[in-house]
Amino acid sequence: MHMADALISPAVGGTMWAVTVGTAAYSIKKIQDDIDEKKIPLMGVMGAFVFAAQMINFTIPATGSSGHLGGGLLLAILLGPYAGFLTMASILIIQALFFADGGLLALGCNIFNMGFYTCFIVYPLIYKRIMRKGYSATHIFIGAMVSAIIGLQLGAFSVVIETLLSGKTELPFTTFVMLMQPIHLAIGIVEGLVTAAVVGFVYNNFPEVIEKAALNQALGDIFIKKLLLAIVVVTVLTGGVLSWFASAYPDGLEWSMLKTSGKEELEIPNGIHQVLEKIQEKSAFLPDYSFKTDKEESEETWPAVSSGTTVSGLIGGLMTLILAATTGFVVYKLKKRKKANAA
């Protein structure tokens, strides 16, 4: 559900950039209450894992469409809403700048659509309320499923509203929304299943991580090296190998656009859109998670394309890990400086 710049107007894009920056600033302020030296690497490896997971598009049967995990809910459950939002922002920044996945003008929209609803709406208002009944396999499953579905529905609806406010007449509201919501319902079900599986594993082996995140508390003396190692191993396998088998079908947004307008992509307007496109062309060294030479060779073989995908998964995961961890480190230093000044 990564929006391209062609889908939005400069006014909508600028407004959503402002809203997202404000939300990030709020998160930086609030995360100072619960960040410590152990949450920093956890932010990094979870960011890398979600980056890799988003590369795997899975086919939606009988539709000719595909979907991929968003990961915002999972980040909120394991890191807390504030660290989760900042980590999602790190993922989407890396994707837009270096892999041309989502536009630069639309980056504020994408961070908001995929991070705000999951971290600040469904996680505290739905997931945590269900968990008040006690952590169990059943409650984790129900909480993950309901929250993932509602979060994705809100995100998909926001995409429709943003295109409407941008005056995209190629995507009439009624037709577009009637396609976007059902296809993202199917994607939300898969996201709920995966989220429940991951959260169930973490809770069974490292319950304090999830409990501390729910209480907005620092991890303290919890031993998480095994958890970090497990996430790293799964991330390498996901981004380096499983990403080869991603579905070639258009994702839910592209499929909805195709059914509505007859095109998976809209024409890029002149002005700021083309300026940002040129910037992205220069910064994206692995566009669409493949080598640029792969795009130029019409008869590229599957192993060569897979090598580009593998490199993208590993390098992108590492870059996301560094950015997310650096964000956490900077906030942690700000917290220590604030305490020192107060003392």
C-alpha positions as CSV (number, residue, x, y, z in Angstrom):
1,M,0.0,0.0,0.0
2,H,2.9,2.3,-0.9
3,M,1.4,5.3,-2.6
4,A,3.2,6.8,-5.6
5,D,3.6,10.6,-6.0
6,A,1.2,10.6,-9.0
7,L,-1.7,9.8,-6.6
8,I,-1.6,12.9,-4.6
9,S,-1.4,16.7,-5.1
10,P,1.3,18.9,-3.6
11,A,-1.2,20.3,-1.1
12,V,-2.2,16.9,0.2
13,G,1.4,15.6,0.2
14,G,2.7,18.7,2.1
15,T,-0.1,18.5,4.6
16,M,0.5,14.8,5.3
17,W,4.2,15.5,5.6
18,A,3.5,18.1,8.3
19,V,1.1,15.7,10.1
20,T,3.6,12.9,10.0
21,V,6.5,15.1,11.2
22,G,4.4,16.3,14.0
23,T,3.5,12.7,15.0
24,A,7.2,11.7,14.8
25,A,8.1,14.7,17.1
26,Y,5.4,13.6,19.6
27,S,6.7,10.0,19.5
28,I,10.3,11.2,20.1
29,K,9.1,13.1,23.1
30,K,7.0,10.3,24.5
31,I,9.5,7.5,23.8
32,Q,12.0,9.1,26.2
33,D,9.9,7.6,29.1
34,D,10.6,4.0,28.1
35,I,13.7,3.8,25.9
36,D,16.9,2.2,27.2
37,E,20.0,0.6,25.8
38,K,18.2,-2.7,25.0
39,K,15.3,-1.2,23.1
40,I,17.7,0.5,20.6
41,P,18.9,-2.8,19.0
42,L,15.3,-4.2,19.2
43,M,14.1,-1.3,17.2
44,G,16.8,-2.0,14.6
45,V,16.2,-5.7,14.1
46,M,12.4,-5.3,14.1
47,G,12.7,-2.6,11.5
48,A,14.9,-4.9,9.4
49,F,12.5,-7.8,9.8
50,V,9.4,-5.7,8.7
51,F,11.4,-4.3,5.8
52,A,12.2,-7.9,4.6
53,A,8.6,-9.1,5.3
54,Q,7.2,-6.3,3.2
55,M,9.2,-7.6,0.2
56,I,7.1,-10.8,0.1
57,N,3.9,-10.2,-1.8
58,F,1.5,-13.1,-1.3
59,T,-1.2,-13.9,-3.9
60,I,-4.9,-13.2,-3.0
61,P,-6.7,-16.3,-4.5
62,A,-9.2,-15.7,-7.3
63,T,-8.4,-12.0,-7.6
64,G,-5.3,-11.6,-9.7
65,S,-4.0,-9.4,-6.9
66,S,-1.4,-9.7,-4.1
67,G,-0.7,-8.2,-0.8
68,H,2.2,-7.7,1.7
69,L,2.4,-7.3,5.4
70,G,2.3,-3.7,6.8
71,G,3.9,-4.6,10.1
72,G,2.8,-1.5,12.0
73,L,0.8,-3.5,14.5
74,L,3.6,-5.9,15.1
75,L,6.0,-3.1,15.8
76,A,3.6,-1.5,18.2
77,I,3.1,-4.7,20.1
78,L,6.8,-5.5,20.5
79,L,8.2,-1.9,20.8
80,G,5.3,0.2,22.1
81,P,3.4,2.7,19.9
82,Y,6.0,5.5,19.9
83,A,9.1,3.4,19.0
84,G,6.9,1.4,16.7
85,F,5.9,4.5,14.7
86,L,9.5,5.8,14.5
87,T,10.6,2.4,13.3
88,M,7.9,2.3,10.6
89,A,9.0,5.7,9.5
90,S,12.6,4.4,9.2
91,I,11.4,1.5,7.0
92,L,9.4,3.7,4.6
93,I,12.2,6.3,4.3
94,I,14.7,3.6,3.3
95,Q,12.2,2.1,0.9
96,A,11.4,5.4,-0.8
97,L,14.9,6.8,-1.0
98,F,16.9,3.7,-2.1
99,F,14.4,1.3,-3.6
100,A,11.8,3.7,-5.2
101,D,9.0,1.9,-3.3
102,G,6.5,4.7,-2.6
103,G,7.0,8.3,-3.7
104,L,8.9,11.1,-1.9
105,L,6.0,13.5,-2.0
106,A,3.7,10.7,-0.8
107,L,6.1,9.6,2.0
108,G,4.2,11.5,4.6
109,C,1.0,9.8,3.5
110,N,2.6,6.3,3.5
111,I,4.0,6.7,7.0
112,F,0.7,8.0,8.3
113,N,-1.4,5.3,6.6
114,M,0.8,2.4,7.7
115,G,2.0,3.7,11.0
116,F,-0.4,6.0,12.7
117,Y,-3.6,3.8,12.6
118,T,-1.7,0.7,13.8
119,C,0.4,2.3,16.5
120,F,-2.0,5.0,17.8
121,I,-5.5,3.7,17.1
122,V,-5.9,0.0,16.9
123,Y,-3.1,-1.0,19.2
124,P,-4.2,1.0,22.2
125,L,-7.9,1.0,21.6
126,I,-8.5,-2.5,20.3
127,Y,-5.5,-4.8,20.8
128,K,-4.7,-3.7,24.4
129,R,-8.3,-3.8,25.4
130,I,-8.6,-7.4,24.2
131,M,-5.4,-8.3,26.1
132,R,-6.8,-6.9,29.3
133,K,-8.6,-10.3,29.6
134,G,-5.2,-11.9,29.9
135,Y,-2.6,-13.1,27.5
136,S,-3.4,-16.4,26.0
137,A,-3.2,-18.0,22.5
138,T,-6.9,-17.3,21.9
139,H,-6.7,-13.6,23.0
140,I,-3.5,-13.0,21.0
141,F,-5.1,-14.5,17.9
142,I,-8.3,-12.5,18.3
143,G,-6.5,-9.3,19.1
144,A,-4.1,-9.6,16.2
145,M,-6.8,-10.5,13.7
146,V,-9.3,-7.8,14.7
147,S,-6.6,-5.1,15.0
148,A,-4.8,-6.0,11.8
149,I,-8.0,-6.0,9.8
150,I,-9.3,-2.7,11.2
151,G,-5.9,-1.0,10.9
152,L,-5.5,-2.0,7.3
153,Q,-9.1,-0.9,6.5
154,L,-8.4,2.5,8.0
155,G,-5.1,2.8,6.0
156,A,-6.8,1.7,2.8
157,F,-9.6,4.2,3.3
158,S,-7.1,7.0,3.9
159,V,-5.5,6.2,0.5
160,V,-8.9,6.7,-1.1
161,I,-9.6,10.0,0.8
162,E,-6.1,11.3,-0.1
163,T,-6.6,10.6,-3.8
164,L,-10.1,12.2,-3.6
165,L,-8.8,15.4,-1.9
166,S,-6.0,15.4,-4.5
167,G,-8.6,15.6,-7.3
168,K,-7.7,12.4,-9.0
169,T,-10.7,12.1,-11.3
170,E,-9.2,8.9,-12.8
171,L,-10.1,7.2,-9.5
172,P,-13.7,8.1,-8.7
173,F,-14.4,7.7,-5.0
174,T,-17.3,5.1,-5.1
175,T,-15.6,2.7,-7.5
176,F,-12.2,3.0,-5.9
177,V,-13.3,2.6,-2.3
178,M,-15.5,-0.5,-3.3
179,L,-12.4,-2.1,-4.6
180,M,-9.8,-1.0,-2.0
181,Q,-11.7,-2.0,1.1
182,P,-12.5,-5.7,0.2
183,I,-9.1,-6.5,-1.2
184,H,-7.4,-5.0,1.9
185,L,-9.8,-7.0,4.0
186,A,-8.3,-10.2,2.5
187,I,-4.7,-8.8,3.0
188,G,-5.6,-7.9,6.6
189,I,-6.6,-11.4,7.4
190,V,-3.2,-12.7,6.3
191,E,-1.5,-9.9,8.3
192,G,-3.5,-10.9,11.3
193,L,-2.4,-14.5,11.0
194,V,1.2,-13.6,10.7
195,T,1.1,-11.1,13.5
196,A,-0.6,-13.6,15.8
197,A,2.1,-16.2,15.0
198,V,5.0,-13.9,15.7
199,V,3.5,-12.4,18.8
200,G,2.6,-15.8,20.1
201,F,6.2,-17.0,19.7
202,V,7.6,-13.9,21.4
203,Y,5.2,-14.1,24.3
204,N,5.8,-17.8,24.9
205,N,9.6,-17.2,25.0
206,F,10.0,-13.5,26.0
207,P,6.8,-12.4,27.6
208,E,8.4,-9.5,29.4
209,V,9.2,-7.8,26.1
210,I,5.5,-7.5,25.2
211,E,4.4,-6.7,28.7
212,K,6.9,-3.9,29.1
213,A,5.9,-2.5,25.7
214,A,2.2,-2.5,26.7
215,L,3.1,-0.5,29.9
216,N,5.5,1.9,28.1
217,Q,8.3,0.8,30.3
218,A,12.0,0.3,29.6
219,L,13.2,-3.3,29.0
220,G,15.5,-3.0,32.0
221,D,17.4,-6.2,32.9
222,I,15.5,-8.5,30.5
223,F,17.8,-10.7,28.6
224,I,16.9,-10.4,24.9
225,K,20.1,-11.5,23.0
226,K,18.4,-14.7,22.0
227,L,15.4,-12.8,20.7
228,L,17.6,-10.4,18.7
229,L,19.5,-13.3,17.2
230,A,16.3,-15.1,16.3
231,I,14.9,-12.0,14.5
232,V,18.1,-11.5,12.6
233,V,18.2,-15.1,11.4
234,V,14.5,-14.9,10.3
235,T,15.2,-11.5,8.6
236,V,18.1,-12.8,6.6
237,L,16.1,-15.8,5.4
238,T,13.1,-13.7,4.6
239,G,14.9,-10.9,2.7
240,G,17.6,-13.1,1.2
241,V,15.7,-16.2,0.2
242,L,11.9,-16.1,0.7
243,S,11.7,-12.8,-1.2
244,W,12.5,-14.7,-4.4
245,F,9.0,-16.2,-4.3
246,A,7.1,-13.0,-4.0
247,S,3.9,-12.9,-6.1
248,A,4.2,-11.1,-9.4
249,Y,0.6,-9.9,-9.3
250,P,-0.1,-6.2,-8.6
251,D,-0.6,-5.4,-4.9
252,G,-4.0,-4.4,-3.5
253,L,-3.5,-0.7,-4.3
254,E,-2.2,-1.3,-7.9
255,W,-5.0,-3.8,-8.5
256,S,-7.7,-1.4,-7.3
257,M,-6.2,1.3,-9.5
258,L,-6.1,-1.0,-12.5
259,K,-9.8,-2.1,-12.0
260,T,-10.9,1.6,-11.5
261,S,-8.9,3.5,-14.2
262,G,-7.4,0.7,-16.4
263,K,-3.9,1.7,-15.2
264,E,-1.7,0.4,-12.4
265,E,0.1,3.8,-12.4
266,L,-1.1,7.3,-13.1
267,E,0.8,9.8,-15.2
268,I,3.2,12.0,-13.2
269,P,2.2,15.7,-13.4
270,N,4.7,18.5,-14.2
271,G,6.3,20.5,-11.5
272,I,7.3,19.2,-8.0
273,H,6.3,15.7,-9.0
274,Q,8.9,15.5,-11.7
275,V,11.5,17.2,-9.6
276,L,11.1,14.6,-6.9
277,E,11.0,11.8,-9.4
278,K,14.4,12.8,-10.7
279,I,15.8,13.0,-7.1
280,Q,14.4,9.5,-6.5
281,E,15.9,8.1,-9.7
282,K,19.3,9.3,-8.5
283,S,19.0,8.0,-4.9
284,A,17.4,4.7,-5.7
285,F,20.2,2.4,-6.5
286,L,18.0,-0.8,-6.4
287,P,14.6,0.4,-7.8
288,D,11.8,-2.1,-7.2
289,Y,14.3,-4.2,-5.3
290,S,16.3,-5.3,-8.4
291,F,19.4,-4.2,-10.2
292,K,18.9,-1.4,-12.7
293,T,20.3,-3.6,-15.5
294,D,17.5,-6.1,-14.8
295,K,15.0,-3.5,-16.0
296,E,16.9,-3.0,-19.3
297,E,17.1,-6.6,-20.3
298,S,13.8,-8.0,-21.5
299,E,14.8,-11.6,-21.3
300,E,16.3,-11.6,-17.8
301,T,16.6,-15.0,-16.2
302,W,15.0,-15.9,-12.9
303,P,18.3,-16.4,-11.0
304,A,19.7,-13.0,-12.0
305,V,16.5,-11.3,-10.9
306,S,16.6,-13.3,-7.6
307,S,20.2,-12.1,-7.0
308,G,19.0,-8.5,-7.2
309,T,16.2,-9.3,-4.8
310,T,18.5,-11.0,-2.4
311,V,20.9,-8.0,-2.4
312,S,18.0,-5.7,-1.9
313,G,16.6,-7.7,1.0
314,L,20.0,-7.9,2.8
315,I,21.2,-4.3,2.1
316,G,17.8,-2.8,2.7
317,G,17.4,-4.7,6.0
318,L,20.8,-3.6,7.1
319,M,20.1,0.0,6.2
320,T,16.8,0.0,8.0
321,L,18.4,-1.6,11.1
322,I,21.0,1.2,11.1
323,L,18.5,4.0,10.7
324,A,16.0,2.7,13.2
325,A,18.7,1.9,15.8
326,T,20.3,5.3,15.2
327,T,16.9,7.0,15.8
328,G,16.6,5.1,19.0
329,F,20.2,6.0,20.0
330,V,19.7,9.7,19.4
331,V,16.5,9.7,21.4
332,Y,18.2,7.8,24.2
333,K,21.0,10.4,24.3
334,L,18.5,13.2,24.4
335,K,16.8,11.4,27.4
336,K,20.2,11.2,29.2
337,R,21.0,14.8,28.5
338,K,17.6,15.9,29.7
339,K,18.1,14.0,33.0
340,A,21.5,15.4,33.4
341,N,20.3,19.0,32.9
342,A,17.4,18.3,35.4
343,A,19.9,17.1,38.0
